[in-house]
C-alpha cells in the first residue's frame, strides 16, 4: 500500500514538472553552454597570465630600443 502511494506521488510530481522541463530545456542548454564557454576562457586567460608573468623579467632585460621606450 505504501509503495503505491509513493509511486503515485512521484508520478504526480513528474507529470507536473515534465511540461516545465520541456519548455525550458533549450534555455537551460544555452545557459550551460555559456557557462562552459566563460569557464574555458577564464581557464585560458589564467594560464596565459601565468605564462606572461614568467616572461616578464626577461622582457625587462631587453635593450631599450626593442621595448619601444
N, C-alpha and C positions, 0 to 999 in steps of 0.2 A: 504494500500500500504506500509506504513512504517513497519507494523508488518511483512509482508512478507520479506522485506529487512533485518530486524533484525534477523528473524529466519534463513534466508539464510546465513547470516554472521556467526551466531553461528554454523550452520550446517557445514560450511566450516572449521571453527576452530576445531570443534570436529573431523571431518574427517581427518584433517592433524595431530592432536595430538594423535589420537587413536593408531596409529602404534607405536609412541614413548612410550606411556604409557604401552602398552602391552609388548614391548621389554624390558623395564626396570623395570617392576613390581617386578620381583624376586629380582633384585638388591636392589630396594628400601625396600623391605620387610626384606632383610638381614641387611641392614644398620639400619633400625628401630629396629630390634631385638638386634643388637649390642649396640645401644644407650640405649635401655631399660636395657640391661644386665649391662652396665657400670654405669648407674644411680642407679640401685639397689645396686650394690656393693659399690658405694660411700656412699649410704644411710646407709648400714650395717656398713661400716668402721667408719663413723661419729659417730653412736650411740655406737659402740664398744669403740671408743676412749673416748667418754663421760663417759661410764661406768668405764673404766680403770682409768680415771682421778679422779673419785670419790673414787676409791680404793687405789690410790697412797699414800695418807697419812697413811693408815692402813699398807701398805707394809713397809713404813719407820719405823713403830713402832715395827716390828717383831725383834726377837733376831738375832744377827749377824750370829749365827750358821745356822739358817733357810734360810737366804738370800744368803749364799754361799760366803760371803766376809769376 
